[in-house]
Amino acid sequence: MLRRTIPAMKAAGHGRIVVVASVAAKLGEPYISAYTASKHGVLGLVRSAAMELARTGVTVNAVCPGYVDTPMTEATVRGIVEKTGRTPEQARAALEAKQPINRLITVDEVVEAVLTCVRNGGMTGQGINVDGGGLQS
């Protein structure tokens, strides 16, 4: 995606790239090592691209949500149940408890973070956490 979009953005002297990563880009989690590794790579790409494009008018940021109330999280709950023998309710509660607000993040909360990245031309190379305070940076 970056290879395809950056040339036009540079030519225009303006652009906003926002990648949805995960807080897994910033820490390790059990049972999701491949996912965690891929998200670490995505965040590294965002940071490098931001530095390469810093003087072009193009910003590159990542939004790093915690567990969001989506079908993907429901699949995670099922995986936890299979691997640990917990009930679905226990598995979901464990994911909610990872966030100090003790609930899953909403899709709208992630959207607001994306919009902030789009609106703010002075912000680039960032991984914005949207995880209820679970990972403070």
C-alpha positions in Angstrom: 0.0 0.0 0.0 2.8 2.4 0.9 4.6 1.9 -2.4 1.4 2.6 -4.4 0.3 5.7 -2.4 3.4 7.5 -1.5 4.4 8.7 -4.9 1.1 10.6 -5.5 1.2 12.0 -2.0 4.7 13.3 -2.4 3.9 14.8 -5.7 0.9 16.6 -4.1 3.1 17.7 -1.2 0.5 16.4 1.3 -0.8 13.1 2.5 -1.8 11.1 5.6 -1.1 7.4 6.1 -2.6 5.7 9.1 -2.0 2.1 9.7 -4.0 0.1 12.2 -1.6 -1.9 14.2 -2.1 -3.2 17.7 -0.7 -2.8 21.2 0.8 -6.1 20.3 3.3 -4.0 18.3 4.7 -2.7 21.6 4.7 -5.7 23.9 4.7 -9.5 23.9 1.5 -11.5 24.5 1.2 -15.3 25.1 -0.4 -17.4 22.3 -0.1 -14.8 19.6 3.6 -14.8 18.8 3.2 -14.6 15.0 0.7 -11.8 15.2 2.9 -9.9 17.7 5.9 -10.3 15.4 3.9 -9.0 12.4 2.7 -6.0 14.3 6.2 -5.1 15.6 7.2 -5.1 11.9 4.3 -2.9 10.9 5.2 -0.3 13.6 8.9 -0.3 12.5 7.7 0.3 8.9 5.6 3.2 10.1 8.4 4.8 12.0 10.9 4.4 9.1 8.5 5.7 6.5 7.7 8.7 8.7 11.3 9.6 8.9 11.8 9.2 5.1 8.8 11.3 4.4 9.1 13.9 7.1 10.0 16.8 4.8 7.4 16.0 2.1 4.1 16.9 3.7 3.2 13.3 4.2 2.7 11.9 7.7 2.7 8.2 8.7 1.3 7.0 11.9 -0.1 3.9 13.5 -3.1 3.4 15.8 -2.5 0.6 18.3 -5.7 -0.6 19.8 -6.0 -3.0 22.6 -8.8 -5.5 22.5 -11.7 -4.1 20.5 -15.2 -5.3 20.5 -15.1 -7.0 17.1 -15.5 -10.4 15.5 -11.7 -10.7 15.6 -11.8 -10.5 19.4 -14.5 -13.1 19.5 -12.2 -15.4 17.6 -9.5 -14.6 20.2 -12.0 -15.6 22.9 -12.6 -18.9 21.1 -8.8 -19.5 20.9 -8.4 -18.8 24.6 -11.2 -21.3 25.4 -9.6 -24.0 23.2 -6.1 -23.5 24.6 -6.9 -22.9 28.3 -10.2 -24.6 29.0 -11.7 -21.3 30.3 -15.3 -20.5 29.6 -16.1 -17.9 27.0 -17.2 -15.5 29.7 -13.9 -16.0 31.6 -11.9 -15.5 28.5 -13.7 -12.3 27.5 -13.4 -11.0 31.1 -9.6 -11.7 31.0 -9.3 -9.6 27.8 -11.4 -6.8 29.3 -9.2 -6.9 32.4 -6.1 -6.2 30.4 -7.4 -2.7 30.0 -7.6 -0.6 33.1 -11.1 0.7 32.0 -12.1 -3.0 32.4 -13.9 -3.2 29.1 -13.2 -3.7 25.4 -12.4 -0.7 23.3 -15.1 0.4 20.9 -14.7 0.7 17.1 -15.7 4.4 17.5 -12.8 5.0 19.9 -10.4 3.6 17.3 -11.9 5.7 14.6 -11.4 8.8 16.7 -7.7 8.0 17.0 -7.4 7.5 13.2 -9.1 10.9 12.6 -6.6 12.6 15.0 -3.8 11.2 12.9 -5.5 12.5 9.7 -6.1 15.9 11.1 -2.8 16.6 12.7 0.0 17.4 10.3 2.5 17.8 13.1 2.2 14.2 14.2 4.2 11.6 12.4 6.0 8.3 13.3 3.7 7.7 16.2 2.1 4.5 17.5 -1.0 5.8 19.2 -2.3 3.5 22.0 -6.1 3.1 22.3 -6.2 0.5 25.0 -7.8 2.1 28.0 -4.5 2.9 29.6 -3.1 -0.6 29.5 0.2 0.3 27.9 1.3 3.8 28.8 3.9 5.4 26.7 
